[in-house]
Amino acid sequence: MTSDGEYFPQREALRERGLWKVQHLHGELSKKVFVSKNWFKAKVKLSKAYEHLKEPKRDLRWGNT
């Protein structure tokens, strides 16, 4: 629940899904050749997943899930 009374029941589910996605993308990154173009692409995807994991309320509020 936020300070203005909004309630987000699926917040824990979003966190679990986000954690799974971070773990999955981290595994993909580890299999790429270091400093290759595909390694950089995987790194960008991983950083975006971390950003979504960091601010789940913001994602719910603006519908960016």
DSSP file (Angstrom, degrees, kcal/mol; ACC not computed):
  #  RESIDUE AA STRUCTURE BP1 BP2  ACC     N-H-->O    O-->H-N    N-H-->O    O-->H-N    TCO  KAPPA ALPHA  PHI   PSI    X-CA   Y-CA   Z-CA
    1    1 A M              0   0    0      0, 0.0     6,-0.2     0, 0.0     2,-0.1   0.000 360.0 360.0 360.0 138.2    0.0    0.0    0.0
    2    2 A T    >   -     0   0    0      4,-2.7     3,-1.6     1,-0.1     0, 0.0  -0.365 360.0 -99.1 -90.5 174.3    1.3    3.4   -0.9
    3    3 A S  T 3  S+     0   0    0      1,-0.3    -1,-0.1     2,-0.1     0, 0.0   0.747 122.2  54.3 -66.8 -23.4    1.1    6.6    1.3
    4    4 A D  T 3  S-     0   0    0      2,-0.1    -1,-0.3     0, 0.0     0, 0.0   0.233 125.0 -97.2 -98.0  16.2   -2.0    7.8   -0.7
    5    5 A G  S <  S+     0   0    0     -3,-1.6     2,-0.2     1,-0.3    -2,-0.1   0.429  73.6 144.0  93.0  -0.4   -4.0    4.6   -0.1
    6    6 A E        -     0   0    0      2,-0.0    -4,-2.7    -5,-0.0     2,-0.4  -0.493  34.6-153.4 -72.9 143.4   -3.3    2.7   -3.3
    7    7 A Y        -     0   0    0     -6,-0.2    -1,-0.0    -2,-0.2     0, 0.0  -0.972  12.4-169.5-122.9 132.9   -3.0   -1.1   -2.9
    8    8 A F    >   +     0   0    0     -2,-0.4     3,-1.3     1,-0.1     4,-0.2  -0.830   7.6 176.1-121.5  90.0   -0.9   -3.3   -5.2
    9    9 A P  T 3  S+     0   0    0      0, 0.0     3,-0.5     0, 0.0     4,-0.3   0.789  78.2  56.2 -68.1 -26.5   -1.7   -7.0   -4.4
   10   10 A Q  T 3> S+     0   0    0      1,-0.2     4,-2.3     2,-0.1     5,-0.2   0.242  73.8 105.9 -90.5  15.4    0.4   -8.4   -7.3
   11   11 A R  H <> S+     0   0    0     -3,-1.3     4,-2.1     1,-0.2    -1,-0.2   0.909  80.3  47.6 -62.2 -43.3    3.6   -6.6   -6.1
   12   12 A E  H  > S+     0   0    0     -3,-0.5     4,-2.5    -4,-0.2    -1,-0.2   0.885 110.6  52.3 -65.8 -38.0    5.2   -9.8   -4.8
   13   13 A A  H  > S+     0   0    0     -4,-0.3     4,-2.4     1,-0.2    -1,-0.2   0.901 109.4  49.6 -64.2 -39.6    4.3  -11.7   -7.9
   14   14 A L  H  X S+     0   0    0     -4,-2.3     4,-2.5     2,-0.2    -2,-0.2   0.899 110.4  50.8 -64.5 -39.6    5.9   -9.0  -10.0
   15   15 A R  H  X S+     0   0    0     -4,-2.1     4,-2.6     2,-0.2    -2,-0.2   0.923 110.6  48.1 -64.6 -44.0    9.0   -9.2   -7.8
   16   16 A E  H  X S+     0   0    0     -4,-2.5     4,-2.3     2,-0.2    -2,-0.2   0.922 113.8  46.8 -62.4 -44.1    9.3  -13.0   -8.2
   17   17 A R  H  X S+     0   0    0     -4,-2.4     4,-2.2     1,-0.2    -1,-0.2   0.891 112.6  50.7 -64.9 -38.8    8.9  -12.8  -11.9
   18   18 A G  H  X S+     0   0    0     -4,-2.5     4,-2.3     2,-0.2    -2,-0.2   0.895 109.4  50.2 -65.7 -40.1   11.4  -10.0  -12.0
   19   19 A L  H  X S+     0   0    0     -4,-2.6     4,-2.4     2,-0.2    -2,-0.2   0.913 110.4  50.0 -63.7 -42.1   13.9  -12.0  -10.0
   20   20 A W  H  X S+     0   0    0     -4,-2.3     4,-2.5     1,-0.2    -2,-0.2   0.917 110.8  49.9 -62.0 -41.6   13.4  -15.0  -12.3
   21   21 A K  H  X S+     0   0    0     -4,-2.2     4,-2.7     2,-0.2     5,-0.2   0.898 109.9  50.1 -65.1 -40.6   14.0  -12.8  -15.4
   22   22 A V  H  X S+     0   0    0     -4,-2.3     4,-2.3     2,-0.2    -1,-0.2   0.927 112.1  47.9 -62.7 -44.6   17.2  -11.3  -13.9
   23   23 A Q  H  X S+     0   0    0     -4,-2.4     4,-1.9     2,-0.2    -2,-0.2   0.912 113.1  48.4 -62.1 -42.2   18.5  -14.8  -13.1
   24   24 A H  H  X S+     0   0    0     -4,-2.5     4,-2.0     1,-0.2    -2,-0.2   0.929 113.6  45.4 -64.2 -46.4   17.7  -15.9  -16.6
   25   25 A L  H  X S+     0   0    0     -4,-2.7     4,-2.4     1,-0.2    -1,-0.2   0.839 109.5  55.7 -68.6 -32.1   19.3  -13.0  -18.3
   26   26 A H  H  X S+     0   0    0     -4,-2.3     4,-1.9    -5,-0.2    -1,-0.2   0.893 107.6  49.7 -66.3 -38.3   22.4  -13.2  -16.1
   27   27 A G  H  X S+     0   0    0     -4,-1.9     4,-0.9     2,-0.2    -2,-0.2   0.894 110.5  49.9 -64.8 -40.0   22.8  -16.8  -17.3
   28   28 A E  H >< S+     0   0    0     -4,-2.0     3,-0.7     1,-0.2     4,-0.5   0.905 109.4  51.7 -64.1 -40.7   22.4  -15.7  -20.9
   29   29 A L  H >< S+     0   0    0     -4,-2.4     3,-1.2     1,-0.2    -1,-0.2   0.885 104.5  56.5 -63.3 -38.6   25.0  -13.0  -20.4
   30   30 A S  H 3< S+     0   0    0     -4,-1.9    -1,-0.2     1,-0.3    -2,-0.2   0.741 104.3  54.0 -67.5 -21.4   27.5  -15.5  -18.9
   31   31 A K  T << S+     0   0    0     -4,-0.9    -1,-0.3    -3,-0.7    -2,-0.2   0.550  91.3  94.4 -89.3  -7.3   27.3  -17.7  -22.1
   32   32 A K  S <  S-     0   0    0     -3,-1.2     2,-0.3    -4,-0.5     3,-0.0  -0.471  89.1 -97.9 -83.3 156.0   28.2  -14.8  -24.4
   33   33 A V    >   -     0   0    0     -2,-0.1     3,-1.7     1,-0.1     6,-0.3  -0.590  53.8 -98.1 -71.9 129.6   31.7  -14.1  -25.7
   34   34 A F  T 3  S+     0   0    0     -2,-0.3    -1,-0.1     1,-0.3     3,-0.1  -0.241 100.5   0.2 -57.6 130.2   33.1  -11.3  -23.5
   35   35 A V  T 3  S+     0   0    0      1,-0.2    -1,-0.3     2,-0.1     2,-0.2   0.733  96.6 136.7  61.4  30.4   32.8   -7.8  -25.1
   36   36 A S  S <> S-     0   0    0     -3,-1.7     4,-2.0     1,-0.1    -1,-0.2  -0.510  71.2-104.5 -91.1 171.8   31.1   -9.0  -28.2
   37   37 A K  H  > S+     0   0    0      1,-0.2     4,-1.9     2,-0.2     5,-0.1   0.907 123.9  49.0 -63.8 -41.0   28.1   -7.2  -29.8
   38   38 A N  H  > S+     0   0    0      1,-0.2     4,-2.2     2,-0.2    -1,-0.2   0.822 106.9  56.8 -68.3 -29.9   25.7   -9.9  -28.4
   39   39 A W  H  > S+     0   0    0     -6,-0.3     4,-2.1     2,-0.2    -1,-0.2   0.913 107.6  48.0 -64.7 -43.0   27.3   -9.6  -25.0
   40   40 A F  H  X S+     0   0    0     -4,-2.0     4,-2.0     2,-0.2    -2,-0.2   0.889 110.5  51.6 -65.0 -39.0   26.6   -5.8  -25.0
   41   41 A K  H  X S+     0   0    0     -4,-1.9     4,-2.0     1,-0.2    -2,-0.2   0.921 111.2  47.4 -62.4 -43.6   23.0   -6.5  -26.1
   42   42 A A  H  X S+     0   0    0     -4,-2.2     4,-2.2     1,-0.2    -1,-0.2   0.868 109.8  53.7 -65.6 -36.1   22.5   -9.0  -23.3
   43   43 A K  H  X S+     0   0    0     -4,-2.1     4,-2.3     2,-0.2    -1,-0.2   0.882 107.4  50.4 -66.8 -37.9   24.0   -6.6  -20.8
   44   44 A V  H  X S+     0   0    0     -4,-2.0     4,-2.1     2,-0.2    -2,-0.2   0.916 110.6  49.6 -65.2 -43.1   21.5   -3.9  -21.8
   45   45 A K  H  X S+     0   0    0     -4,-2.0     4,-2.0     1,-0.2    -2,-0.2   0.900 111.1  50.2 -61.6 -40.4   18.6   -6.3  -21.4
   46   46 A L  H  X S+     0   0    0     -4,-2.2     4,-2.1     1,-0.2    -2,-0.2   0.904 109.2  50.2 -65.6 -41.9   19.9   -7.3  -17.9
   47   47 A S  H  X S+     0   0    0     -4,-2.3     4,-1.8     1,-0.2    -1,-0.2   0.880 110.0  50.8 -66.6 -36.0   20.2   -3.7  -16.8
   48   48 A K  H  X S+     0   0    0     -4,-2.1     4,-2.1     2,-0.2    -1,-0.2   0.882 108.6  52.2 -66.7 -37.3   16.7   -3.0  -18.0
   49   49 A A  H  X S+     0   0    0     -4,-2.0     4,-1.9     1,-0.2    -2,-0.2   0.892 108.2  51.1 -65.4 -38.6   15.4   -6.0  -16.0
   50   50 A Y  H  X S+     0   0    0     -4,-2.1     4,-1.7     2,-0.2    -1,-0.2   0.885 108.2  52.6 -64.2 -38.2   17.2   -4.6  -12.9
   51   51 A E  H  X S+     0   0    0     -4,-1.8     4,-1.4     1,-0.2    -2,-0.2   0.907 109.7  47.8 -64.5 -41.5   15.5   -1.3  -13.4
   52   52 A H  H  < S+     0   0    0     -4,-2.1    -1,-0.2     1,-0.2    -2,-0.2   0.860 111.6  51.1 -66.3 -34.9   12.1   -2.9  -13.5
   53   53 A L  H  < S+     0   0    0     -4,-1.9    -1,-0.2     1,-0.2    -2,-0.2   0.829 107.0  55.2 -69.6 -31.7   12.9   -4.9  -10.4
   54   54 A K  H  < S+     0   0    0     -4,-1.7    -1,-0.2     1,-0.2    -2,-0.2   0.852 117.3  30.9 -71.8 -35.4   14.0   -1.8   -8.6
   55   55 A E     X  +     0   0    0     -4,-1.4     4,-1.6     1,-0.1    -1,-0.2  -0.591  62.9 153.4-126.3  69.5   10.7    0.2   -9.1
   56   56 A P  H  > S+     0   0    0      0, 0.0     4,-2.0     0, 0.0     5,-0.2   0.861  76.3  54.6 -68.4 -33.0    7.7   -2.2   -9.3
   57   57 A K  H  > S+     0   0    0      1,-0.2     4,-2.6     2,-0.2     5,-0.2   0.914 106.9  50.4 -66.0 -40.7    5.2    0.4   -8.1
   58   58 A R  H  > S+     0   0    0      1,-0.2     4,-2.0     2,-0.2    -1,-0.2   0.896 109.5  51.8 -62.9 -39.5    6.2    2.9  -10.8
   59   59 A D  H  X>S+     0   0    0     -4,-1.6     5,-2.1     1,-0.2     4,-0.8   0.899 112.2  45.8 -65.0 -40.1    5.8    0.1  -13.4
   60   60 A L  H  <5S+     0   0    0     -4,-2.0     3,-0.4     3,-0.2    -2,-0.2   0.913 110.3  53.6 -67.0 -42.2    2.3   -0.7  -12.1
   61   61 A R  H  <5S+     0   0    0     -4,-2.6    -2,-0.2     1,-0.2    -1,-0.2   0.895 120.1  30.8 -63.1 -41.5    1.3    2.9  -11.9
   62   62 A W  H  <5S-     0   0    0     -4,-2.0    -1,-0.2    -5,-0.2    -2,-0.2   0.377 108.5-116.3-102.1   4.4    2.2    3.8  -15.5
   63   63 A G  T  <5 +     0   0    0     -4,-0.8    -3,-0.2    -3,-0.4    -4,-0.1   0.869  66.3 140.3  70.2  38.0    1.5    0.3  -17.0
   64   64 A N      <       0   0    0     -5,-2.1    -4,-0.1    -6,-0.2    -1,-0.1   0.123 360.0 360.0 -98.8  21.4    5.0   -0.5  -18.1
   65   65 A T              0   0    0     -6,-0.4    -1,-0.2    -5,-0.1    -5,-0.1   0.496 360.0 360.0 -77.7 360.0    5.0   -4.2  -17.2
